[in-house]
Amino acid sequence: MAEQNAGATKEKKTSDKDLDLSNSNRGVWLVKVPKYIADRWESVEPNATVGKVKLSKKPGEKPVITLSLDDQIVAERVETQPSKNGNSKATSKISASGISNLSTTQQEIPKEHKFVVSNIASQHVAIFSHTAGHSAGPTDPLPPCPDKLSIEGKVVQRAECLPISNTDQLYKRLKREALLKPVSSARKVIQLNNVVNTYKPISKHAANIKYEEKKKAEGKKSRDDKDKVQEILFALFEKHQYYNIKDLVRETRQPVTYLKQILNEVCNYNMKNPHKNMWELKPEYRYYKKNSDDESKKKDGDASSDDD
């Protein structure tokens, strides 16, 4: 039994919810960098040198940690656009509101930064990583691999990356633009020199053409003889007690004004619920078959009166 249990534990499959704790005791630093540095780092090629970290220690003083970005990372990247005459020209940098049109990956950014280290002994912070897996397809030679969630270490120090004072003005400009860009109007008025035809005008729409064809197929409604229209109405009211005007027009195929004249003679128009805005025959024109139960009760009543 023990061997079977050991074999069962070895054959246990890795679940998507399993957490890798192999690096849980490793100490890591949590460094918060400005957005313009993060955007510039993401835009460079993999394994490229983005900067150097320098640690300076002096007796009796706290260590000083500085970050010096690479010159290619810091330099401003101006994109050029070809003009009509074939020459290239630089894109505009400053808009009418005073905000640069270039993204943070193209503007000049501060080169020298310092790390302000803070203690987080009272907090328990860990770094997690997620590795996407893949499912094996019919032509995929690799075996299926589930998603992997791991702990990369626990945070032992936290540092804020801030620019050094001599580049403070450049940093203030970047922070100002970062605050003004979200609130700036996304819609702008642009003068068009040429006519832009976004759609072609249509003289007759499909719905109008279909309606005209339907009207031609039905033909023009002509007034029939009054007696004939009344016969049609009586036959309709034998089926149902209440009708609205649309159904009566469809069944009789008569003009509305002419049909209402006849309806006012033989029908009543209901103004109250439950049959509001519906027509019914006047009492003198009504004839409805009685139920068999009512007829049998009437016969029994007549028979009893005869016996008396």
C-alpha positions in Angstrom: 0.0 0.0 0.0 2.9 2.4 0.8 4.4 1.8 -2.6 1.1 2.5 -4.3 0.7 5.8 -2.4 4.3 6.9 -3.2 3.6 6.2 -6.9 0.4 8.2 -6.7 2.2 11.2 -5.3 4.9 11.1 -8.0 2.2 11.0 -10.7 0.4 14.1 -9.3 0.0 16.6 -12.1 0.8 20.3 -11.8 -2.3 22.4 -11.4 -2.8 26.0 -12.7 -3.3 27.0 -9.1 0.0 25.6 -7.8 2.5 28.2 -6.5 6.3 27.8 -6.9 7.9 28.7 -3.5 11.5 27.9 -4.4 12.6 31.6 -4.3 10.4 32.7 -1.5 13.3 33.4 0.9 15.3 35.5 -1.6 15.5 39.2 -0.8 14.7 41.7 -3.5 14.5 45.5 -3.9 11.3 47.2 -4.9 12.3 50.3 -7.0 9.7 52.8 -8.2 10.9 54.7 -11.3 9.2 57.6 -13.1 7.0 56.7 -16.0 9.3 58.3 -18.6 12.1 55.9 -17.6 9.8 52.9 -17.7 8.5 53.8 -21.2 12.1 54.4 -22.4 13.2 51.0 -21.0 10.4 49.2 -22.7 11.2 50.8 -26.1 14.8 49.5 -26.2 15.9 46.2 -27.7 16.3 43.2 -25.4 19.6 42.8 -23.5 20.6 46.4 -24.2 22.4 48.5 -21.7 20.1 51.1 -20.2 22.2 52.6 -17.4 24.5 52.0 -14.5 23.9 51.9 -10.8 26.6 53.3 -8.5 26.8 52.6 -4.8 29.0 55.1 -2.8 29.8 54.4 0.9 31.4 56.9 3.2 32.3 56.3 6.9 29.5 57.5 9.2 27.1 58.3 6.4 24.4 56.4 4.7 25.2 54.8 1.4 24.4 56.9 -1.7 22.9 55.0 -4.6 22.7 56.8 -8.0 21.5 55.8 -11.4 23.1 57.1 -14.6 21.2 56.4 -17.7 22.9 55.6 -21.0 23.3 58.4 -23.4 21.3 56.7 -26.1 18.4 56.3 -23.7 18.5 60.0 -22.6 18.9 61.5 -26.1 15.9 63.1 -27.7 14.5 61.1 -30.6 12.9 63.3 -33.2 10.9 61.6 -35.9 10.9 63.0 -39.4 8.1 63.0 -41.9 8.5 63.3 -45.7 7.1 66.5 -47.1 5.3 67.0 -50.4 8.5 68.0 -52.3 10.3 64.9 -51.1 12.4 66.5 -48.3 12.1 65.3 -44.8 11.0 67.6 -42.0 10.9 67.2 -38.3 7.5 66.8 -36.6 6.3 69.7 -34.4 7.3 69.4 -30.7 5.1 72.0 -29.0 1.4 72.2 -29.4 -0.7 75.4 -29.1 -1.4 74.6 -25.4 2.3 74.4 -24.6 2.4 70.6 -24.4 4.9 68.6 -26.3 3.5 66.4 -29.0 6.3 63.8 -28.6 5.8 60.8 -26.4 8.0 60.1 -23.4 10.0 57.7 -25.5 11.1 60.5 -27.8 11.6 63.5 -25.5 14.9 64.3 -23.7 14.8 63.0 -20.1 17.1 63.5 -17.1 20.2 61.4 -17.0 21.3 61.4 -13.4 19.0 60.0 -10.7 19.3 59.0 -7.1 17.6 56.3 -5.0 15.8 57.3 -1.8 15.7 54.1 0.2 13.0 53.5 2.8 12.5 50.7 5.3 9.5 48.5 5.0 10.2 46.2 8.0 6.6 46.7 9.1 5.2 45.4 5.8 5.2 42.0 4.2 5.6 42.4 0.4 6.4 39.7 -2.1 7.1 39.7 -5.8 5.1 37.3 -8.0 5.7 36.3 -11.6 3.4 34.7 -14.1 4.6 32.5 -16.9 2.1 31.8 -19.6 1.8 28.2 -20.7 0.6 26.6 -23.9 -1.6 23.8 -25.0 -0.3 21.1 -27.3 -1.8 21.2 -30.8 -1.9 18.4 -33.3 1.3 19.6 -35.0 3.0 21.0 -31.9 6.0 18.8 -30.9 6.2 20.4 -27.4 4.2 18.8 -24.6 1.4 20.9 -23.1 2.5 23.2 -20.3 0.1 25.0 -17.8 0.5 28.5 -16.6 3.1 28.9 -13.8 2.8 31.3 -10.9 5.9 31.8 -8.8 7.2 33.9 -5.9 10.4 35.6 -7.0 11.3 36.8 -3.5 10.3 39.0 -0.6 10.9 42.7 -0.6 13.5 43.8 1.9 14.1 47.4 0.7 12.1 50.0 -1.2 13.6 52.8 -3.2 12.3 55.8 -5.0 14.1 56.9 -8.1 14.2 60.7 -8.3 16.2 63.1 -10.6 19.1 65.0 -9.1 18.7 68.7 -8.5 20.7 69.9 -11.5 18.1 68.2 -13.8 15.1 69.3 -11.7 13.8 71.7 -14.3 13.6 69.1 -17.0 11.8 66.7 -14.6 9.3 69.4 -13.7 8.5 70.0 -17.4 7.9 66.2 -17.8 5.7 66.1 -14.8 3.7 69.1 -16.0 3.1 67.6 -19.4 2.1 64.3 -17.8 -0.6 66.1 -15.8 -1.8 68.3 -18.6 -2.0 65.6 -21.3 -4.9 63.6 -19.8 -7.1 66.7 -19.3 -6.3 68.2 -22.7 -9.1 68.0 -25.3 -8.9 64.9 -27.5 -11.0 66.5 -30.2 -9.5 69.3 -32.2 -10.7 71.5 -35.1 -8.8 70.8 -38.3 -9.3 72.9 -41.4 -9.8 70.7 -44.5 -8.6 72.0 -47.8 -10.3 69.3 -49.9 -13.8 67.9 -49.8 -14.0 64.6 -48.0 -16.8 62.3 -49.2 -17.4 59.9 -46.4 -20.6 58.7 -47.9 -22.5 58.9 -51.2 -26.0 60.4 -51.2 -28.8 58.1 -52.0 -31.9 59.5 -53.8 -34.2 56.6 -52.7 -33.5 54.4 -49.7 -34.3 50.7 -49.7 -37.2 51.1 -47.1 -38.9 53.8 -49.3 -38.6 51.7 -52.4 -40.1 48.7 -50.6 -43.0 50.8 -49.4 -43.7 52.1 -52.9 -43.7 48.7 -54.4 -46.1 47.5 -51.7 -48.4 50.4 -52.4 -48.4 49.6 -56.1 -49.1 45.9 -55.5 -52.1 46.7 -53.3 -53.4 49.3 -55.6 -55.5 52.4 -54.7 -58.3 51.8 -52.3 -61.6 52.5 -53.9 -65.0 52.9 -52.1 -67.2 49.9 -52.4 -71.0 49.9 -52.0 -72.2 50.7 -48.5 -74.2 47.6 -48.1 -71.3 45.4 -49.2 -69.0 47.1 -46.7 -71.6 46.5 -43.9 -71.9 42.8 -44.8 -68.1 42.5 -44.5 -68.2 44.3 -41.1 -71.0 42.1 -39.8 -69.1 39.0 -40.8 -66.0 40.2 -39.1 -67.9 41.1 -35.8 -69.3 37.6 -35.8 -65.7 36.3 -35.3 -64.6 38.9 -32.8 -66.5 41.4 -30.7 -63.9 44.2 -30.7 -61.7 45.5 -33.5 -59.3 48.5 -33.9 -59.4 50.7 -36.9 -56.2 49.3 -38.5 -57.5 45.8 -38.6 -60.8 46.9 -40.1 -59.0 48.9 -42.8 -56.9 45.9 -43.6 -59.8 43.5 -43.8 -62.3 45.8 -45.7 -59.7 47.5 -47.9 -61.6 50.8 -47.7 -60.4 54.3 -47.1 -60.2 55.3 -43.5 -62.6 58.3 -43.7 -65.2 56.3 -45.6 -65.0 53.4 -43.3 -65.4 55.6 -40.2 -68.6 57.0 -41.6 -70.1 53.5 -41.9 -68.7 52.5 -38.5 -70.4 55.5 -36.8 -73.8 54.2 -38.1 -73.5 50.5 -37.0 -70.8 50.5 -34.3 -69.9 52.2 -31.0 -66.4 53.5 -30.3 -65.1 52.6 -26.8 -63.4 55.4 -24.9 -62.7 53.5 -21.7 -60.8 50.4 -20.6 -60.6 47.4 -21.0 -61.4 47.9 -24.7 -60.3 51.5 -25.2 -60.0 52.8 -28.8 -61.8 49.8 -30.2 -65.0 49.4 -32.2 -67.9 47.1 -31.4 -71.4 46.7 -32.9 -74.3 48.6 -31.5 -76.8 46.5 -29.4 -79.4 46.5 -32.1 -77.0 44.9 -34.6 -75.5 42.3 -32.2 -76.2 38.6 -32.5 -74.1 36.1 -30.6 -74.8 32.4 -30.2 -75.7 31.5 -26.6 -74.0 28.6 -24.8 -75.6 25.2 -24.6 -75.8 25.4 -20.8 -77.8 28.6 -21.0 -80.2 27.1 -23.5 -80.7 23.9 -21.4 -81.4 26.1 -18.3 -84.0 28.1 -20.3 -85.7 24.9 -21.4 -85.9 23.6 -17.9 -87.4 26.9 -16.7 -90.1 26.7 -19.4 -90.9 23.1 -18.6 -91.4 23.9 -14.9 -93.7 26.9 -15.7 -95.9 24.5 -17.9 -96.3 22.1 -15.0 -97.6 24.8 -12.8 
